[in-house]
Amino acid sequence: MSFLTISVLTRKDSAVRSPYAPVESKNQRAAIRATLTGPDTCTALGLTATGSSPVLSLCRQLLAKGVDPNRPLEAWRGPVICLRVVSIGIGARLEINAYGTGFRPHRGADTGSPAAPNAPTRHRARRKAA
């Protein structure tokens, strides 16, 4: 003999959650609020980053200052939220790709060509005629 179980959904259980709604957890930390000013400046917790991707640069600066890498960051321009970084640890490892259409792993400072610019030339010393 088998039993059929029917669960009753309450109104709270049956509500559909938007896929864009933030997931709340007991261990969730307060987001760092960053302010975007101008086209290339981002400020938070007394640090300022400038450049083509100031939010990601700010994530690297925050990590260097010892901020918890699991903390999220929200970038605001006035009353409008522009960008939410899930964790500054993830944001610090990214940079804008060459096409400006997405992200790639952060490579650090561009060092230029691997060849030495003024490499010594290899030549034989000429023998003097006697």
Buried (B, 14 or more C-beta within 10 A) or exposed (E): EEEEEEEEEEEEEEEEEEEEEEEEEEEEEEBBEBEBEEEEBBBBEEBBBBBEBBBBBBBBBBBEEEBEBEBBBBBBBEEEEEBEBEBBBBBBBBBBEEEEEEBEEBEEEEEEEEEEEEEEEEEEEEEEEE
